[in-house]
Amino acid sequence: GSSGSSGSTMTVIKDYYALKENEICVSQGEVVQVLAVNQQNMCLVYQPASDHSPAAEGWVPGSILAPFSGPSSG
């Protein structure tokens, strides 16, 4: 474990269903960690484990992600 986050925390703004073997399914409102971005604007993301699914890693379109600003105050 190193201090400081190595990557961007993004929030999912639209449900996405994996179409290829290296992609993962994400749901609107989930928060993921972006590990890499390729030239097709696909993002390799890490999805933390939740109550109903184990941690996952895979590609999702960058267009369904938005910067995570934390809990909105106001």
SEDOZA-571803 format. One record per atom (N, C-alpha, C, O, CB): residue number from 0; residue in one letter; x, y, z. Coordinates in Angstrom, 1 decimal, m for minus. Glycine has a CB too. Example, Ala and Ser with C-alpha at 12.3 -4.5 7.8 and 13.67 -1.06 7.14 Angstrom:
BEGIN
REC   num   residu        x        y        z
REC     0        A     13.2     m5.7      7.8
REC     0        A     12.3     m4.5      7.8
REC     0        A     13.2     m3.3      7.8
REC     0        A     14.2     m3.3      8.5
REC     0        A     11.3     m4.5      9.0
REC     1        S     12.8     m2.2      7.1
REC     1        S     13.7     m1.1      7.1
REC     1        S     12.9      0.0      7.9
REC     1        S     13.4      1.1      8.0
REC     1        S     14.1     m0.6      5.7
//
This chain:
BEGIN
REC   num   residu        x        y        z
REC     0        G      0.8     m1.2      0.0
REC     0        G      0.0      0.0      0.0
REC     0        G      0.8      1.3      0.0
REC     0        G      1.7      1.4      0.9
REC     0        G     m0.9      0.0      1.2
REC     1        S      0.6      2.1     m1.0
REC     1        S      1.3      3.4     m1.0
REC     1        S      0.3      4.5     m0.7
REC     1        S     m0.9      4.4     m0.9
REC     1        S      2.0      3.6     m2.4
REC     2        S      0.9      5.6     m0.1
REC     2        S      0.0      6.7      0.2
REC     2        S     m0.4      7.5     m1.0
REC     2        S      0.4      7.6     m1.9
REC     2        S      0.6      7.6      1.3
REC     3        G     m1.6      8.1     m1.0
REC     3        G     m2.0      8.8     m2.2
REC     3        G     m2.6      7.9     m3.1
REC     3        G     m2.2      6.7     m3.3
REC     3        G     m0.8      9.6     m2.8
REC     4        S     m3.6      8.4     m3.8
REC     4        S     m4.4      7.5     m4.8
REC     4        S     m3.7      7.6     m6.1
REC     4        S     m3.3      8.7     m6.6
REC     4        S     m5.8      7.9     m4.9
REC     5        S     m3.5      6.5     m6.8
REC     5        S     m2.9      6.4     m8.1
REC     5        S     m4.0      6.2     m9.1
REC     5        S     m4.2      5.1     m9.6
REC     5        S     m1.8      5.3     m8.2
REC     6        G     m4.7      7.3     m9.5
REC     6        G     m5.8      7.2    m10.4
REC     6        G     m6.9      8.1    m10.1
REC     6        G     m6.9      8.8     m9.1
REC     6        G     m6.3      5.7    m10.5
REC     7        S     m7.9      8.1    m11.0
REC     7        S     m9.0      9.0    m10.8
REC     7        S    m10.2      8.2    m10.2
REC     7        S    m10.5      7.1    m10.7
REC     7        S     m9.4      9.7    m12.1
REC     8        T    m10.9      8.8     m9.3
REC     8        T    m12.1      8.2     m8.8
REC     8        T    m13.3      8.8     m9.7
REC     8        T    m13.4     10.0     m9.7
REC     8        T    m12.4      8.5     m7.3
REC     9        M    m14.0      7.9    m10.3
REC     9        M    m15.1      8.4    m11.2
REC     9        M    m16.4      7.8    m10.7
REC     9        M    m16.5      6.7    m10.1
REC     9        M    m14.8      8.0    m12.6
REC    10        T    m17.5      8.5    m11.1
REC    10        T    m18.8      7.9    m10.8
REC    10        T    m19.5      7.6    m12.1
REC    10        T    m19.3      8.2    m13.1
REC    10        T    m19.7      9.0    m10.0
REC    11        V    m20.2      6.5    m12.0
REC    11        V    m20.9      6.0    m13.2
REC    11        V    m22.2      6.7    m13.4
REC    11        V    m23.1      6.8    m12.5
REC    11        V    m21.2      4.4    m13.1
REC    12        I    m22.4      7.3    m14.6
REC    12        I    m23.6      8.1    m14.8
REC    12        I    m24.6      7.4    m15.7
REC    12        I    m25.7      7.9    m16.0
REC    12        I    m23.2      9.5    m15.5
REC    13        K    m24.3      6.2    m16.1
REC    13        K    m25.2      5.5    m17.0
REC    13        K    m24.9      4.0    m16.9
REC    13        K    m23.7      3.6    m16.9
REC    13        K    m25.1      5.9    m18.5
REC    14        D    m25.9      3.2    m16.8
REC    14        D    m25.7      1.7    m16.8
REC    14        D    m24.9      1.3    m18.0
REC    14        D    m25.2      1.8    m19.1
REC    14        D    m27.0      1.0    m16.6
REC    15        Y    m24.0      0.3    m17.8
REC    15        Y    m23.3     m0.3    m19.0
REC    15        Y    m23.2     m1.8    m18.8
REC    15        Y    m22.9     m2.3    m17.7
REC    15        Y    m21.9      0.4    m19.1
REC    16        Y    m23.6     m2.5    m19.9
REC    16        Y    m23.5     m3.9    m19.8
REC    16        Y    m22.3     m4.4    m20.7
REC    16        Y    m22.2     m4.0    m21.8
REC    16        Y    m24.8     m4.6    m20.4
REC    17        A    m21.5     m5.2    m20.1
REC    17        A    m20.2     m5.6    m20.8
REC    17        A    m20.6     m6.3    m22.1
REC    17        A    m21.5     m7.2    m22.2
REC    17        A    m19.4     m6.6    m19.9
REC    18        L    m19.9     m5.9    m23.2
REC    18        L    m20.1     m6.5    m24.5
REC    18        L    m19.0     m7.5    m24.9
REC    18        L    m19.2     m8.4    m25.7
REC    18        L    m20.3     m5.4    m25.6
REC    19        K    m17.8     m7.2    m24.3
REC    19        K    m16.7     m8.1    m24.6
REC    19        K    m16.2     m8.7    m23.3
REC    19        K    m16.5     m8.4    m22.2
REC    19        K    m15.6     m7.3    m25.3
REC    20        E    m15.3     m9.7    m23.5
REC    20        E    m14.7    m10.5    m22.4
REC    20        E    m14.0     m9.6    m21.4
REC    20        E    m14.0     m9.9    m20.2
REC    20        E    m13.9    m11.6    m23.0
REC    21        N    m13.3     m8.6    m21.9
REC    21        N    m12.5     m7.8    m21.0
REC    21        N    m13.2     m6.6    m20.4
REC    21        N    m12.6     m5.7    m19.8
REC    21        N    m11.3     m7.3    m21.8
REC    22        E    m14.5     m6.5    m20.7
REC    22        E    m15.3     m5.4    m20.1
REC    22        E    m16.1     m5.9    m18.9
REC    22        E    m16.2     m7.1    m18.6
REC    22        E    m16.3     m4.9    m21.2
REC    23        I    m16.6     m4.9    m18.1
REC    23        I    m17.3     m5.3    m16.9
REC    23        I    m18.7     m4.5    m16.9
REC    23        I    m18.8     m3.4    m17.6
REC    23        I    m16.6     m5.0    m15.6
REC    24        C    m19.6     m5.0    m16.2
REC    24        C    m20.9     m4.3    m16.1
REC    24        C    m20.8     m3.3    m14.9
REC    24        C    m20.3     m3.7    m13.8
REC    24        C    m22.1     m5.3    m15.9
REC    25        V    m21.3     m2.1    m15.1
REC    25        V    m21.4     m1.2    m14.0
REC    25        V    m22.8     m0.6    m14.0
REC    25        V    m23.5     m0.6    m15.1
REC    25        V    m20.3     m0.1    m14.2
REC    26        S    m23.2      0.0    m12.9
REC    26        S    m24.6      0.5    m12.8
REC    26        S    m24.5      2.0    m12.4
REC    26        S    m23.5      2.4    m11.8
REC    26        S    m25.4     m0.2    m11.7
REC    27        Q    m25.4      2.8    m12.8
REC    27        Q    m25.5      4.2    m12.5
REC    27        Q    m25.4      4.4    m11.0
REC    27        Q    m26.0      3.8    m10.3
REC    27        Q    m26.7      4.8    m13.1
REC    28        G    m24.5      5.4    m10.6
REC    28        G    m24.4      5.7     m9.2
REC    28        G    m23.2      5.0     m8.6
REC    28        G    m22.8      5.4     m7.5
REC    28        G    m25.6      5.3     m8.5
REC    29        E    m22.6      4.0     m9.2
REC    29        E    m21.5      3.3     m8.7
REC    29        E    m20.2      4.1     m8.8
REC    29        E    m20.1      4.9     m9.7
REC    29        E    m21.3      1.9     m9.3
REC    30        V    m19.3      3.9     m7.9
REC    30        V    m18.0      4.7     m8.0
REC    30        V    m16.9      3.7     m8.3
REC    30        V    m16.8      2.6     m7.7
REC    30        V    m17.7      5.4     m6.6
REC    31        V    m16.1      4.0     m9.3
REC    31        V    m15.0      3.2     m9.7
REC    31        V    m13.7      3.9     m9.7
REC    31        V    m13.7      5.2     m9.7
REC    31        V    m15.3      2.5    m11.1
REC    32        Q    m12.6      3.2     m9.8
REC    32        Q    m11.3      3.8     m9.8
REC    32        Q    m10.7      3.5    m11.2
REC    32        Q    m10.6      2.4    m11.7
REC    32        Q    m10.3      3.1     m8.8
REC    33        V    m10.3      4.6    m11.9
REC    33        V     m9.8      4.5    m13.3
REC    33        V     m8.3      4.2    m13.2
REC    33        V     m7.5      4.9    m12.6
REC    33        V    m10.1      5.8    m14.1
REC    34        L     m8.0      3.1    m13.9
REC    34        L     m6.6      2.6    m13.9
REC    34        L     m5.8      3.0    m15.2
REC    34        L     m4.6      3.3    m15.1
REC    34        L     m6.5      1.1    m13.7
REC    35        A     m6.6      3.1    m16.3
REC    35        A     m6.0      3.4    m17.5
REC    35        A     m7.0      3.9    m18.5
REC    35        A     m8.2      3.6    m18.4
REC    35        A     m5.2      2.2    m18.1
REC    36        V     m6.6      4.6    m19.5
REC    36        V     m7.5      5.0    m20.6
REC    36        V     m6.8      4.8    m21.9
REC    36        V     m5.6      5.1    m22.1
REC    36        V     m7.9      6.6    m20.5
REC    37        N     m7.5      4.2    m22.9
REC    37        N     m6.9      4.0    m24.2
REC    37        N     m7.3      5.0    m25.2
REC    37        N     m8.1      5.9    m24.9
REC    37        N     m7.2      2.6    m24.7
REC    38        Q     m6.9      4.8    m26.5
REC    38        Q     m7.1      5.8    m27.5
REC    38        Q     m8.6      5.8    m28.0
REC    38        Q     m9.0      6.8    m28.6
REC    38        Q     m6.2      5.5    m28.7
REC    39        Q     m9.3      4.8    m27.7
REC    39        Q    m10.7      4.7    m28.0
REC    39        Q    m11.6      5.3    m26.9
REC    39        Q    m12.8      5.1    m26.9
REC    39        Q    m11.1      3.3    m28.3
REC    40        N    m11.0      6.0    m25.9
REC    40        N    m11.7      6.5    m24.8
REC    40        N    m12.4      5.4    m24.0
REC    40        N    m13.5      5.7    m23.4
REC    40        N    m12.7      7.5    m25.3
REC    41        M    m11.8      4.2    m23.9
REC    41        M    m12.3      3.2    m23.1
REC    41        M    m11.4      3.3    m21.8
REC    41        M    m10.2      3.4    m21.9
REC    41        M    m12.2      1.8    m23.7
REC    42        C    m12.1      3.1    m20.6
REC    42        C    m11.4      3.2    m19.4
REC    42        C    m11.3      1.9    m18.7
REC    42        C    m12.3      1.2    m18.5
REC    42        C    m12.1      4.2    m18.5
REC    43        L    m10.1      1.5    m18.3
REC    43        L     m9.9      0.3    m17.4
REC    43        L    m10.2      0.8    m16.0
REC    43        L     m9.4      1.6    m15.4
REC    43        L     m8.4     m0.3    m17.6
REC    44        V    m11.2      0.2    m15.4
REC    44        V    m11.6      0.6    m14.1
REC    44        V    m11.6     m0.6    m13.1
REC    44        V    m11.7     m1.7    m13.5
REC    44        V    m13.0      1.2    m14.1
REC    45        Y    m11.4     m0.2    m11.9
REC    45        Y    m11.5     m1.2    m10.8
REC    45        Y    m12.7     m0.9    m10.0
REC    45        Y    m13.0      0.2     m9.6
REC    45        Y    m10.2     m1.1     m9.8
REC    46        Q    m13.5     m1.9     m9.8
REC    46        Q    m14.8     m1.8     m9.1
REC    46        Q    m14.7     m2.5     m7.8
REC    46        Q    m14.6     m3.7     m7.8
REC    46        Q    m16.0     m2.4    m10.0
REC    47        P    m14.7     m1.8     m6.7
REC    47        P    m14.6     m2.4     m5.4
REC    47        P    m15.7     m3.4     m5.1
REC    47        P    m16.8     m3.3     m5.7
REC    47        P    m14.6     m1.3     m4.3
REC    48        A    m15.4     m4.3     m4.3
REC    48        A    m16.4     m5.4     m3.9
REC    48        A    m17.6     m4.7     m3.2
REC    48        A    m17.4     m3.8     m2.5
REC    48        A    m15.8     m6.5     m3.0
REC    49        S    m18.8     m5.3     m3.5
REC    49        S    m20.0     m4.8     m2.8
REC    49        S    m20.7     m6.0     m2.1
REC    49        S    m20.2     m7.1     m2.1
REC    49        S    m20.9     m4.1     m3.8
REC    50        D    m21.8     m5.7     m1.6
REC    50        D    m22.6     m6.7     m0.8
REC    50        D    m22.9     m7.9     m1.8
REC    50        D    m22.9     m9.1     m1.3
REC    50        D    m23.8     m6.2     m0.2
REC    51        H    m23.2     m7.6     m3.0
REC    51        H    m23.7     m8.7     m3.9
REC    51        H    m22.7     m9.1     m5.0
REC    51        H    m23.0     m9.9     m5.9
REC    51        H    m25.0     m8.3     m4.5
REC    52        S    m21.5     m8.4     m5.1
REC    52        S    m20.6     m8.8     m6.1
REC    52        S    m19.1     m8.7     m5.7
REC    52        S    m18.8     m7.8     m4.9
REC    52        S    m20.8     m8.0     m7.4
REC    53        P    m18.2     m9.5     m6.1
REC    53        P    m16.8     m9.4     m5.8
REC    53        P    m16.2     m8.2     m6.5
REC    53        P    m16.8     m7.7     m7.5
REC    53        P    m16.1    m10.7     m6.1
REC    54        A    m15.0     m7.8     m6.1
REC    54        A    m14.3     m6.8     m6.8
REC    54        A    m14.0     m7.2     m8.3
REC    54        A    m13.8     m8.4     m8.5
REC    54        A    m13.0     m6.4     m6.1
REC    55        A    m14.1     m6.2     m9.2
REC    55        A    m13.9     m6.5    m10.6
REC    55        A    m13.0     m5.5    m11.2
REC    55        A    m12.9     m4.4    m10.7
REC    55        A    m15.3     m6.6    m11.3
REC    56        E    m12.4     m5.9    m12.4
REC    56        E    m11.6     m5.0    m13.1
REC    56        E    m11.9     m5.2    m14.6
REC    56        E    m11.9     m6.4    m15.0
REC    56        E    m10.1     m5.2    m12.8
REC    57        G    m12.1     m4.1    m15.3
REC    57        G    m12.4     m4.3    m16.7
REC    57        G    m12.6     m3.0    m17.4
REC    57        G    m12.5     m1.9    m16.8
REC    57        G    m13.6     m5.2    m16.9
REC    58        W    m12.9     m3.0    m18.7
REC    58        W    m13.1     m1.8    m19.5
REC    58        W    m14.5     m1.3    m19.6
REC    58        W    m15.4     m2.2    m19.7
REC    58        W    m12.5     m2.0    m20.9
REC    59        V    m14.7      0.0    m19.5
REC    59        V    m16.0      0.6    m19.8
REC    59        V    m15.8      1.8    m20.6
REC    59        V    m14.7      2.4    m20.6
REC    59        V    m16.7      0.9    m18.4
REC    60        P    m16.8      2.3    m21.3
REC    60        P    m16.6      3.5    m22.1
REC    60        P    m16.4      4.8    m21.2
REC    60        P    m17.1      4.9    m20.2
REC    60        P    m17.9      3.8    m23.0
REC    61        G    m15.5      5.6    m21.6
REC    61        G    m15.3      6.8    m20.8
REC    61        G    m16.5      7.7    m20.8
REC    61        G    m16.6      8.6    m19.9
REC    61        G    m14.1      7.6    m21.4
REC    62        S    m17.4      7.6    m21.8
REC    62        S    m18.5      8.5    m21.9
REC    62        S    m19.6      8.2    m20.8
REC    62        S    m20.4      9.1    m20.6
REC    62        S    m19.2      8.3    m23.2
REC    63        I    m19.5      7.1    m20.1
REC    63        I    m20.4      6.8    m19.0
REC    63        I    m19.9      7.2    m17.7
REC    63        I    m20.5      6.9    m16.6
REC    63        I    m20.8      5.3    m19.1
REC    64        L    m18.7      7.8    m17.7
REC    64        L    m18.1      8.2    m16.4
REC    64        L    m18.0      9.7    m16.2
REC    64        L    m17.9     10.4    m17.2
REC    64        L    m16.7      7.5    m16.3
REC    65        A    m18.1     10.1    m15.0
REC    65        A    m18.0     11.5    m14.7
REC    65        A    m17.1     11.7    m13.4
REC    65        A    m17.1     10.8    m12.6
REC    65        A    m19.4     12.2    m14.5
REC    66        P    m16.4     12.8    m13.3
REC    66        P    m15.6     13.0    m12.1
REC    66        P    m16.4     12.9    m10.8
REC    66        P    m17.5     13.4    m10.8
REC    66        P    m14.9     14.3    m12.2
REC    67        F    m15.8     12.2     m9.9
REC    67        F    m16.5     12.0     m8.6
REC    67        F    m16.1     13.1     m7.7
REC    67        F    m15.0     13.3     m7.4
REC    67        F    m16.2     10.6     m8.0
REC    68        S    m17.1     13.9     m7.2
REC    68        S    m16.8     15.1     m6.4
REC    68        S    m17.1     14.8     m4.9
REC    68        S    m17.1     15.8     m4.1
REC    68        S    m17.6     16.2     m6.9
REC    69        G    m17.5     13.6     m4.6
REC    69        G    m17.8     13.3     m3.2
REC    69        G    m19.3     13.7     m2.9
REC    69        G    m20.0     14.2     m3.8
REC    69        G    m16.9     14.0     m2.3
REC    70        P    m19.7     13.5     m1.7
REC    70        P    m21.1     13.9     m1.3
REC    70        P    m21.3     15.4     m1.5
REC    70        P    m20.5     16.2     m1.1
REC    70        P    m21.3     13.6      0.2
REC    71        S    m22.3     15.7     m2.2
REC    71        S    m22.6     17.1     m2.5
REC    71        S    m23.2     17.8     m1.2
REC    71        S    m24.1     17.3     m0.6
REC    71        S    m23.6     17.3     m3.6
REC    72        S    m22.6     19.0     m0.9
REC    72        S    m23.1     19.7      0.2
REC    72        S    m23.9     20.9     m0.2
REC    72        S    m23.3     21.9     m0.7
REC    72        S    m21.9     20.2      1.1
REC    73        G    m25.2     20.8     m0.1
REC    73        G    m26.0     21.9     m0.6
REC    73        G    m26.9     21.4     m1.6
REC    73        G    m27.8     22.1     m2.1
REC    73        G    m25.2     23.0     m1.1
//
